[in-house]
């Protein structure tokens, strides 16, 4: 089991973006920080960082150490901060878990995977380029497709609808649970639990 995970939540900085669909990664990390009492602080990697332990291991021991990180750059240039965190904390890219929005999944659906393509997600593309590998874990948080002919770029930069906001706490809680499962039980067992419960 990995001793230290870097869990990255993708989003854009500033209050104007805070409620956007594109910022669901930030929201999930805020949920995790709230559960653990961790406090985000500025870090030289150009990210807001909070250190914590997530979950409990069999036998009741505290779960693994995690670095919760919200890059303070714009989404499309998330790679620099993530690569800087990997170097600073001396972890392998395989011990990075990126939480991000996913247009190709219905709202509220979660999927875990390691590696693969970026599906047109510019934040992931920049991370893969900066790390020199795609072999990191992704937690894909479904936000659904835009209605009608709306440009996906406009859709992700809009706030969740009132109906979605009513269900958003459940999505954030389920996503935080999924992160805990990955770091305490491993990716395959977490996939089995998350993918069969939806």
C-alpha positions in Angstrom: 0.0 0.0 0.0 1.3 3.5 -0.9 2.5 5.5 2.1 1.7 8.9 0.5 -0.8 9.9 -2.1 -1.2 13.3 -3.8 -4.9 13.9 -4.5 -5.4 16.7 -7.0 -8.7 18.5 -7.5 -9.0 20.4 -10.7 -10.7 23.7 -11.1 -10.1 27.4 -11.9 -9.0 29.9 -9.3 -11.2 32.7 -7.9 -14.7 33.2 -6.5 -16.2 33.7 -10.0 -15.4 30.1 -10.9 -16.1 28.5 -7.6 -19.6 27.1 -8.4 -18.8 26.1 -12.0 -19.2 22.5 -13.2 -15.5 22.6 -14.2 -14.6 23.1 -10.5 -16.1 19.9 -9.1 -12.6 18.7 -8.4 -12.0 21.6 -6.0 -15.4 20.9 -4.4 -14.5 17.2 -3.7 -11.2 18.2 -2.1 -13.0 20.7 0.1 -15.3 17.8 1.2 -12.2 15.7 2.1 -10.6 18.6 3.9 -13.8 19.1 5.9 -13.9 15.5 6.9 -10.4 15.5 8.2 -10.1 19.0 9.6 -7.3 19.7 7.2 -6.6 23.4 6.3 -5.4 24.5 2.8 -2.4 26.7 2.7 -0.4 28.3 -0.1 2.5 26.1 -1.3 5.4 27.0 -3.6 4.1 24.5 -6.1 1.4 27.0 -7.1 -1.3 25.0 -5.3 -3.3 25.2 -2.1 -2.2 22.2 -0.1 -3.6 20.4 3.0 -2.0 17.3 4.5 -4.2 14.7 6.2 -4.8 11.0 6.8 -7.8 9.5 5.0 -9.9 6.7 6.3 -8.9 3.8 8.5 -7.0 0.7 7.6 -8.2 -2.9 8.6 -7.6 -3.1 12.4 -8.5 0.5 12.9 -5.1 2.1 12.2 -5.2 5.6 10.6 -5.3 5.5 6.8 -2.4 6.6 4.5 -1.1 10.2 4.4 -2.5 12.3 1.6 -1.6 15.6 0.2 -4.8 17.4 -0.9 -3.9 19.8 -3.6 -5.9 22.4 -5.5 -3.7 24.1 -8.2 -4.1 27.9 -8.1 -3.3 28.1 -11.8 -6.0 28.0 -14.5 -7.3 24.5 -15.4 -5.5 24.3 -18.7 -2.0 24.7 -17.0 -2.5 22.4 -14.1 0.5 20.2 -15.1 3.2 22.5 -13.7 1.8 22.5 -10.1 1.2 18.7 -10.2 4.7 18.0 -11.4 6.1 20.3 -8.8 4.2 18.5 -6.0 5.4 15.1 -7.3 9.0 16.4 -7.1 8.6 18.1 -3.7 7.0 15.1 -2.0 9.1 12.5 -3.8 6.3 10.4 -5.0 5.8 8.5 -8.3 3.1 9.6 -10.8 1.4 6.3 -10.1 0.6 7.7 -6.6 -1.3 10.7 -7.9 -5.1 10.7 -8.0 -6.7 13.5 -10.1 -10.4 14.4 -9.4 -12.0 16.1 -12.4 -15.3 16.9 -14.2 -16.4 14.5 -17.0 -18.7 15.6 -19.8 -19.1 12.0 -21.1 -20.8 10.7 -17.9 -24.3 11.5 -16.7 -24.4 13.9 -13.7 -23.6 12.2 -10.5 -21.9 9.2 -12.1 -18.4 8.3 -10.9 -15.7 6.3 -12.6 -12.2 5.4 -11.5 -9.4 4.5 -13.9 -5.6 4.5 -14.2 -4.1 5.9 -17.4 -5.8 6.1 -20.8 -6.6 9.2 -22.8 -7.6 12.6 -21.7 -10.9 12.7 -23.6 -10.4 16.3 -24.7 -9.9 17.5 -21.1 -7.2 20.1 -21.3 -6.3 19.9 -17.6 -5.6 16.2 -17.9 -3.7 16.8 -21.1 -1.4 19.3 -19.4 -0.8 17.0 -16.4 0.1 14.1 -18.6 2.5 16.3 -20.5 4.1 17.7 -17.4 4.5 14.2 -15.7 5.7 12.6 -18.9 3.1 9.8 -18.4 -0.6 9.1 -18.3 -0.2 6.4 -15.6 -1.9 8.2 -12.8 -5.3 7.5 -11.3 -8.4 9.6 -12.3 -11.7 10.0 -10.5 -14.1 11.1 -13.2 -17.1 13.0 -11.8 -20.0 13.1 -14.3 -21.5 16.5 -15.1 -23.5 15.4 -18.2 -23.5 16.8 -21.7 -24.6 20.4 -22.5 -28.2 20.9 -23.6 -29.0 21.5 -27.2 -26.2 23.1 -29.2 -24.5 24.8 -26.2 -20.7 24.8 -26.6 -19.2 22.4 -24.1 -16.6 25.1 -23.2 -19.4 27.4 -22.1 -21.3 24.6 -20.3 -18.4 23.6 -18.0 -17.9 27.3 -17.0 -21.5 27.6 -15.8 -22.7 26.9 -12.3 -24.7 23.7 -11.6 -28.4 24.0 -12.3 -30.7 24.4 -9.3 -31.8 20.7 -9.7 -28.1 19.6 -9.8 -27.2 21.7 -6.8 -29.9 19.9 -4.8 -28.1 16.6 -5.5 -24.5 18.0 -5.5 -23.8 17.2 -1.9 -24.4 13.5 -2.6 -22.0 13.6 -5.6 -19.3 15.2 -3.5 -19.8 12.8 -0.6 -19.7 9.8 -3.0 -16.6 11.1 -4.7 -14.8 11.7 -1.4 -15.7 8.1 -0.4 -14.2 6.9 -3.7 -11.0 8.7 -3.0 -10.8 7.2 0.5 -11.4 3.7 -1.0 -8.6 4.1 -3.4 -6.0 5.2 -0.8 -7.1 2.6 1.8 -8.1 -0.4 -0.3 -6.4 0.1 -3.7 -7.7 1.0 -7.1 -9.2 -2.4 -8.1 -11.3 -2.8 -5.0 -12.4 0.8 -5.1 -13.5 0.3 -8.7 -15.4 -2.7 -7.8 -17.3 -0.9 -5.1 -17.8 2.4 -6.9 -18.7 1.0 -10.3 -21.2 -1.6 -9.0 -23.0 0.8 -6.7 -24.1 3.1 -9.5 
